[in-house]
Amino acid sequence: MPSTNPDWIPYREPLRTTLTRTITIAVVVGIAIVAFSGRDLRALPLAILLALWPTLGGHFVELFFLNWLRPRLPAARGVQVVARLVVWFVGGCVLALAMYLTTRVLYGFRPPPWKTWLIAGFAFIGIELVAHLVLQLRGCNSFYSGRG
């Protein structure tokens, strides 16, 4: 299928940079979860593992949009914004499912109510909007500028 906007440049980042950033964020989030939940340090590996889903998995959701879907969509800003929000929502739901399956395999947790998946989708949109705000404030391409 030919691209409807050949001007999009694929996003590339060294794997080491991606892993350093996402693992660091997962460790910080894992420590925060354990600290604020009052759990002991034995819960830290699971908290870090679960935090890797939205950090590292979220990176791949973003790559899917930037490098595969975006070039196939019309260049109109409205179409790009709606498509990205939909990708983030669906990605958030899928990542929440992955987090659930991880805890189910390791600990046998029961499935959460259906509303949890909707909340996860909207929460992931919020996380991405904050992350892109940080990029925007640093002068980098972002969702807000329409270039990232």
C-alpha positions in Angstrom: 0.0 0.0 0.0 1.6 3.3 -1.0 2.1 5.9 1.7 -0.4 8.8 1.7 2.3 11.1 3.2 5.8 10.3 2.0 7.3 13.1 4.1 7.1 11.2 7.5 10.5 10.2 8.7 10.6 6.9 10.5 11.5 7.2 14.2 14.7 5.5 15.1 16.4 5.2 18.5 19.3 3.0 19.6 18.0 -0.1 21.6 20.4 0.8 24.4 18.8 4.2 24.8 15.3 2.7 24.7 16.1 0.1 27.3 18.0 2.5 29.6 15.0 4.9 29.6 12.2 2.4 29.9 13.9 0.2 32.6 14.9 3.3 34.6 11.3 4.5 34.6 10.0 1.0 35.4 12.4 0.8 38.4 11.3 4.2 39.7 7.6 3.4 39.2 8.1 0.0 40.9 9.8 1.6 43.9 7.1 4.2 44.2 4.3 1.5 44.0 6.0 -0.5 46.7 6.7 2.5 48.9 3.2 4.0 48.6 1.3 0.7 48.9 3.1 -0.2 52.1 4.3 -3.6 50.7 7.6 -5.0 51.6 10.5 -5.2 49.2 9.6 -8.7 48.1 6.9 -7.1 45.9 9.5 -4.9 44.1 10.4 -7.3 41.3 6.8 -7.8 40.4 6.1 -4.1 40.6 9.1 -3.4 38.2 8.0 -6.2 35.9 4.5 -4.8 35.7 5.8 -1.3 35.2 7.8 -2.5 32.2 4.6 -3.2 30.3 3.5 0.4 30.0 7.1 1.8 29.7 8.7 -0.6 27.2 5.4 -1.8 25.7 4.3 1.8 25.4 7.4 2.6 23.4 6.4 -0.1 20.9 2.8 1.2 20.8 4.3 4.6 19.8 6.6 3.0 17.3 3.6 1.2 15.7 1.9 4.5 15.2 4.9 6.5 14.1 6.5 4.0 11.7 3.6 1.9 10.5 0.2 3.6 10.8 1.0 7.3 10.5 2.6 7.1 7.0 -0.5 5.3 5.8 -3.0 7.9 7.0 -3.9 11.2 5.4 -1.6 14.0 6.6 -4.6 16.1 7.9 -3.8 17.0 11.6 -7.3 16.0 12.8 -7.0 12.5 11.3 -3.5 12.1 12.8 -4.7 13.2 16.3 -7.7 11.0 16.3 -5.8 8.0 15.1 -3.0 8.5 17.6 -5.5 8.8 20.5 -7.2 5.6 19.3 -3.9 3.8 19.1 -3.0 5.0 22.6 -6.4 3.8 24.0 -6.2 0.4 22.4 -2.6 0.1 23.3 -3.4 0.9 26.9 -6.1 -1.7 27.0 -3.7 -4.3 25.5 -0.9 -3.4 27.9 -3.3 -3.7 30.8 -4.3 -7.1 29.5 -0.6 -8.1 29.4 -0.2 -6.9 33.0 -3.2 -8.9 34.1 -1.9 -12.0 32.3 1.5 -11.6 33.9 0.0 -11.5 37.4 -2.4 -14.3 36.5 0.5 -16.6 35.4 2.6 -15.7 38.4 0.0 -15.5 41.1 -3.4 -16.7 39.7 -5.2 -13.4 40.0 -8.8 -13.2 38.8 -9.8 -11.0 35.9 -10.7 -7.4 36.9 -14.1 -6.0 35.9 -14.6 -4.8 32.3 -14.4 -1.1 33.4 -10.7 -1.7 34.3 -9.8 -2.1 30.7 -11.5 1.2 29.8 -9.8 3.0 32.6 -6.5 1.5 31.5 -7.0 2.8 27.9 -7.8 6.3 29.2 -4.9 6.2 31.7 -2.5 5.3 29.0 -3.7 8.3 26.9 -3.0 10.5 30.0 0.5 9.0 30.4 1.3 9.6 26.8 0.0 13.2 26.9 2.2 13.9 29.9 5.3 12.2 28.3 4.7 14.3 25.1 4.3 17.4 27.2 7.8 16.8 28.7 9.1 16.3 25.1 7.4 19.6 24.0 8.9 21.5 27.0 12.3 20.1 26.1 11.9 21.4 22.5 11.6 18.0 21.0 9.1 16.8 18.4 5.9 15.7 20.2 2.2 15.0 19.8 1.5 18.7 20.5 3.7 20.0 17.8 2.4 17.5 15.3 5.9 16.5 14.3 6.5 13.7 16.8 
